[in-house]
Amino acid sequence: MAELVYRPVIGAALTMFKALDLKIDTQGSENIPRTGGAVLVSNHISYLDFIFSGLAALPQKRVVRFMAKDSVFRHKVSGPLMRGMKHIPVDRDRGEAAYHHALESLRSGEIIGVFPEATISPSFTLKSFKSGAARLAQEAGVPLIPMALWGTQRLWTKGRPRNFRRSHIPVTIRVGEPVEAPTDQYAGAITRRLRERVQELLEAAQRSYPVRPKDASDTWWIPAHLGGTAPTPAEVREAG
């Protein structure tokens, strides 16, 4: 299938990242299958996560179709790009349509990208996972591929201005081994196992991250339990 929009967008993103001198460290891309369907599952800390998640599939010569809220598809700039890249719009009032679209894509051999937390986590910790990714994998008979991103929140996240200066920000990407989704297991149990794996990958990404905050004013991107000043999950819930 010709990717008349996806490939040029990837090229533009790589050019921009080079101009920003981002230090992208990706490990585990070999866990993404070269052929056949799979559900790629990542934590969500930035508006740019779908781009970096997609980059992890490039060494395997794969593209990822992401499930994203339908408002992104209605935007005059992002909408045509999202449709051209064949991403999947999710109307939260009619989620079954997006689910069936994703299921058909998986059965045809596509990789579907899912952020099971549904929204960006302002605490930069893992929120609870929705079970849709596990149910898709079960019904399509494909594996779940866990992934964790770290550093993307420093570029553009909820409640913070974008940082598209040449600031040499490192971005760490870790892809784990496939998690099977047998049909004889509850989707909830598979989801818990998947979340545990993403948590392990996230902690590994945080440990290997090559920089620390410059001073006390630069601790906003570090979770509270690691000594930073990001809001705790409880504070996020209270504010929401």
Solvent accessible surface area in square Angstrom, and as a share of the most:
residue,aa,sasa,rsa
1,M,170,0.76
2,A,70,0.54
3,E,23,0.10
4,L,150,0.74
5,V,48,0.27
6,Y,13,0.05
7,R,112,0.41
8,P,82,0.51
9,V,39,0.23
10,I,23,0.12
11,G,34,0.33
12,A,63,0.49
13,A,11,0.09
14,L,80,0.40
15,T,93,0.54
16,M,69,0.31
17,F,7,0.03
18,K,167,0.71
19,A,60,0.47
20,L,15,0.07
21,D,32,0.17
22,L,18,0.09
23,K,104,0.44
24,I,61,0.31
25,D,58,0.30
26,T,52,0.30
27,Q,98,0.44
28,G,14,0.13
29,S,11,0.07
30,E,126,0.57
31,N,31,0.16
32,I,1,0.01
33,P,36,0.23
34,R,134,0.49
35,T,113,0.65
36,G,37,0.35
37,G,11,0.11
38,A,0,0.00
39,V,0,0.00
40,L,2,0.01
41,V,0,0.00
42,S,3,0.02
43,N,2,0.01
44,H,27,0.12
45,I,2,0.01
46,S,0,0.00
47,Y,91,0.35
48,L,13,0.06
49,D,0,0.00
50,F,59,0.25
51,I,39,0.20
52,F,0,0.00
53,S,0,0.00
54,G,10,0.10
55,L,18,0.09
56,A,1,0.01
57,A,0,0.00
58,L,45,0.22
59,P,76,0.48
60,Q,19,0.09
61,K,153,0.65
62,R,27,0.10
63,V,18,0.10
64,V,0,0.00
65,R,6,0.02
66,F,5,0.02
67,M,35,0.16
68,A,23,0.18
69,K,109,0.46
70,D,36,0.19
71,S,45,0.29
72,V,43,0.25
73,F,13,0.05
74,R,172,0.63
75,H,97,0.43
76,K,175,0.74
77,V,92,0.53
78,S,31,0.20
79,G,0,0.00
80,P,70,0.44
81,L,76,0.38
82,M,8,0.03
83,R,136,0.50
84,G,24,0.23
85,M,9,0.04
86,K,85,0.36
87,H,7,0.03
88,I,1,0.00
89,P,54,0.34
90,V,32,0.18
91,D,38,0.19
92,R,153,0.56
93,D,138,0.72
94,R,172,0.63
95,G,32,0.31
96,E,108,0.48
97,A,72,0.56
98,A,5,0.04
99,Y,22,0.08
100,H,92,0.41
101,H,81,0.36
102,A,0,0.00
103,L,5,0.03
104,E,118,0.53
105,S,18,0.12
106,L,3,0.01
107,R,146,0.53
108,S,87,0.56
109,G,23,0.22
110,E,33,0.15
111,I,1,0.00
112,I,0,0.00
113,G,0,0.00
114,V,18,0.10
115,F,28,0.12
116,P,5,0.03
117,E,7,0.03
118,A,36,0.28
119,T,45,0.26
120,I,7,0.04
121,S,1,0.01
122,P,36,0.23
123,S,4,0.03
124,F,8,0.03
125,T,23,0.13
126,L,14,0.07
127,K,74,0.32
128,S,90,0.58
129,F,21,0.09
130,K,130,0.55
131,S,39,0.25
132,G,20,0.19
133,A,3,0.02
134,A,1,0.01
135,R,101,0.37
136,L,3,0.02
137,A,0,0.00
138,Q,25,0.11
139,E,88,0.39
140,A,20,0.15
141,G,68,0.66
142,V,16,0.09
143,P,30,0.19
144,L,0,0.00
145,I,1,0.00
146,P,0,0.00
147,M,0,0.00
148,A,0,0.00
149,L,0,0.00
150,W,4,0.01
151,G,0,0.00
152,T,0,0.00
153,Q,1,0.00
154,R,38,0.14
155,L,2,0.01
156,W,76,0.27
157,T,2,0.01
158,K,91,0.38
159,G,80,0.76
160,R,99,0.36
161,P,109,0.68
162,R,144,0.52
163,N,24,0.12
164,F,77,0.32
165,R,163,0.59
166,R,146,0.53
167,S,42,0.27
168,H,89,0.40
169,I,3,0.02
170,P,8,0.05
171,V,0,0.00
172,T,2,0.01
173,I,0,0.00
174,R,20,0.07
175,V,7,0.04
176,G,2,0.02
177,E,116,0.52
178,P,61,0.39
179,V,16,0.09
180,E,108,0.49
181,A,12,0.09
182,P,47,0.29
183,T,110,0.64
184,D,129,0.67
185,Q,73,0.33
186,Y,186,0.71
187,A,18,0.14
188,G,30,0.29
189,A,32,0.25
190,I,0,0.00
191,T,10,0.06
192,R,154,0.56
193,R,95,0.35
194,L,2,0.01
195,R,76,0.28
196,E,104,0.47
197,R,72,0.26
198,V,0,0.00
199,Q,50,0.22
200,E,92,0.41
201,L,13,0.06
202,L,4,0.02
203,E,70,0.32
204,A,30,0.23
205,A,0,0.00
206,Q,22,0.10
207,R,168,0.61
208,S,54,0.35
209,Y,7,0.03
210,P,93,0.59
211,V,53,0.31
212,R,143,0.52
213,P,37,0.23
214,K,170,0.72
215,D,82,0.42
216,A,90,0.69
217,S,95,0.62
218,D,19,0.10
219,T,23,0.14
220,W,47,0.17
221,W,1,0.00
222,I,21,0.11
223,P,0,0.00
224,A,38,0.29
225,H,126,0.56
226,L,93,0.46
227,G,67,0.64
228,G,12,0.11
229,T,94,0.54
230,A,5,0.04
231,P,53,0.33
232,T,44,0.26
233,P,59,0.37
234,A,45,0.35
235,E,91,0.41
236,V,39,0.23
237,R,172,0.63
238,E,147,0.66
239,A,94,0.73
240,G,102,0.98
